[in-house]
């Protein structure tokens, strides 16, 4: 696979992962919890869905959500996951822009390939940071919810976060690997020697000058 194809692949992977992380951050279907035990909650038909911003009550009769506005009283796993996911969503914009500007189909002025490689490297590093933030959040949140309320199952938002973290990791790895470049080293001109009756062995530069002088005569 050529470097241009790898850059395009890294851009699309990073962009897709960023979209998945935004979906996971903005929705509240992270985990399904039950405070009264599994059998009791199933019998009462009352399950709770918890996310970064709200806690919802799920039943056949109603669907009610309560916003988590008490920042100082929130558990540490919710505050940390919220901060990491917001940071990942904000880092996505510069990382995707850098990856887009590093693609071969976009060129700003008379920039060199080295400039594109630096953009790809920086965009890849930011995308890898996004992946780490998303992975830590999506792993720590269900663990904290299980210790606090009792975890029943994973929600749609958590799967979106896992998928986004994996795509960002793949995209960042591809962009970082592409930044090394594969330009071949410049070949040094070969030094050739010529034999002359007057001065013996001469190098190629002197021989060229002698041929040029003889051409004018």
C-alpha positions in Angstrom: 0.0 0.0 0.0 1.4 3.4 -1.0 1.9 6.2 1.4 -1.0 8.2 -0.1 -3.4 5.3 0.4 -2.2 4.9 4.0 -2.8 8.7 4.7 -6.3 8.5 3.3 -7.1 5.4 5.3 -5.8 7.0 8.5 -7.9 10.1 7.8 -11.1 8.1 7.4 -10.4 5.9 10.4 -9.7 9.0 12.6 -12.8 10.8 11.3 -15.1 7.8 11.9 -13.6 7.3 15.4 -14.2 10.9 16.3 -17.8 10.7 15.3 -18.3 7.6 17.4 -16.8 9.3 20.4 -19.1 12.3 20.0 -22.1 10.0 19.9 -20.9 8.3 23.0 -20.3 11.6 24.8 -23.7 13.1 23.9 -25.9 10.1 24.7 -26.8 8.7 28.2 -27.2 5.0 27.4 -23.9 3.9 28.8 -24.9 1.2 31.3 -28.2 -0.4 32.5 -28.2 -0.6 36.3 -30.5 -1.9 39.0 -30.5 -0.7 42.6 -32.9 -3.4 44.0 -31.5 -6.6 42.5 -32.1 -8.1 39.2 -35.2 -10.1 40.0 -36.9 -7.2 41.7 -36.2 -4.8 38.9 -37.4 -7.2 36.3 -40.5 -7.9 38.2 -41.2 -4.2 38.8 -40.3 -3.4 35.2 -38.1 -0.6 36.3 -34.5 -0.4 35.1 -32.1 2.6 35.2 -29.9 3.8 32.4 -27.0 5.9 33.5 -24.7 8.1 31.3 -22.4 11.0 31.7 -25.0 13.7 31.9 -28.3 12.1 33.1 -29.8 9.1 34.9 -33.0 7.7 33.3 -35.7 5.4 34.6 -36.8 2.9 32.0 -40.2 1.3 32.2 -43.1 0.3 29.9 -45.2 3.2 31.1 -42.7 6.1 31.1 -39.2 7.1 30.3 -37.9 9.8 32.7 -34.4 11.3 33.0 -32.9 13.3 35.7 -29.9 15.5 34.9 -26.7 15.0 36.9 -26.1 18.7 37.8 -24.5 18.3 41.2 -20.9 18.3 40.0 -19.4 18.4 43.5 -21.4 15.4 44.7 -21.0 13.2 41.6 -18.8 10.1 42.0 -15.2 10.4 40.8 -15.7 7.9 37.9 -18.5 10.1 36.4 -16.5 13.3 36.7 -13.3 11.8 35.3 -15.1 10.0 32.4 -17.0 13.2 31.5 -13.8 15.2 31.4 -11.9 12.7 29.3 -14.7 12.3 26.8 -15.1 16.0 26.4 -11.4 16.4 25.9 -11.4 13.6 23.3 -14.3 15.3 21.4 -12.5 18.7 21.4 -9.2 17.2 20.3 -10.9 15.5 17.4 -11.3 18.8 15.4 -7.6 19.7 15.1 -6.5 16.1 14.7 -9.0 15.5 11.8 -8.0 18.8 10.2 -4.3 18.0 10.4 -5.0 14.5 8.9 -7.0 16.1 6.1 -4.3 18.6 5.3 -1.7 15.8 5.2 -3.6 13.8 2.5 -2.1 14.0 -1.0 -5.3 15.5 -2.5 -4.9 18.7 -0.4 -1.9 21.0 -0.9 -1.4 24.5 0.5 0.8 26.6 -1.8 4.3 25.3 -2.6 4.6 23.2 0.6 7.0 20.3 0.6 6.4 16.7 1.5 8.2 17.2 4.8 5.5 19.6 5.9 2.8 17.1 5.2 4.7 14.4 7.1 4.9 16.7 10.2 1.1 17.3 9.9 0.5 13.6 9.7 2.7 12.9 12.7 1.0 15.6 14.9 -2.5 14.5 13.8 -1.6 10.9 14.6 -0.4 11.8 18.0 -3.6 13.7 18.8 -5.7 10.8 17.5 -3.8 8.4 19.8 -4.5 10.7 22.8 -8.2 10.6 21.8 -8.1 6.9 21.8 -6.5 6.7 25.2 -9.1 9.1 26.7 -12.0 7.2 25.2 -10.6 3.8 26.3 -10.0 4.9 29.9 -13.5 6.4 30.1 -15.4 3.5 28.6 -13.5 1.0 30.9 -13.7 2.9 34.2 -17.3 4.0 33.9 -18.9 0.5 33.9 -16.6 -0.6 36.7 -17.7 2.4 38.9 -21.3 1.9 38.0 -21.1 -1.8 39.0 -19.6 -1.0 42.4 -22.2 1.8 43.0 -25.5 0.5 41.7 -25.0 -3.0 40.3 -24.4 -3.4 36.6 -26.9 -5.3 34.5 -25.7 -4.8 30.9 -23.8 -2.4 28.7 -25.6 0.3 26.7 -25.4 1.6 23.2 -23.3 4.6 24.1 -20.6 2.4 25.7 -20.3 0.3 22.5 -20.0 3.5 20.5 -17.2 4.6 22.8 -15.4 1.3 22.4 -15.7 1.4 18.6 -14.6 5.0 18.5 -11.5 4.3 20.7 -10.5 1.4 18.5 -10.9 3.4 15.2 -9.0 6.3 16.7 -6.2 3.9 17.7 -6.0 2.4 14.2 -6.2 5.8 12.5 -3.6 7.4 14.8 -1.2 4.4 14.3 -1.5 4.6 10.5 -0.9 8.4 10.5 2.1 8.1 12.8 3.6 5.3 10.7 3.1 7.3 7.5 4.9 10.4 8.9 8.3 8.6 8.5 8.3 9.1 4.8 9.8 6.8 2.2 11.9 9.1 0.2 14.9 7.5 -1.2 18.2 9.0 -0.3 19.8 11.2 -2.8 22.4 9.4 -4.8 25.9 10.8 -4.9 27.3 11.5 -8.3 29.8 8.9 -9.4 33.3 10.2 -9.8 34.7 9.0 -13.1 38.3 9.2 -14.2 39.6 9.8 -17.7 43.0 9.2 -19.2 44.7 12.0 -21.0 48.1 11.8 -22.7 49.1 15.3 -21.5 48.2 15.0 -17.8 47.5 11.3 -17.2 44.4 10.5 -15.2 42.0 13.3 -14.5 38.6 13.4 -12.8 35.3 13.9 -14.5 35.0 17.7 -13.8 38.4 18.4 -15.4 37.6 16.2 -18.3 34.3 17.9 -18.9 36.0 21.3 -18.9 38.6 20.0 -21.4 35.9 18.6 -23.7 34.0 22.0 -23.5 37.2 23.9 -24.5 38.0 21.5 -27.3 34.4 22.0 -28.6 35.0 25.7 -29.1 38.2 25.2 -31.0 
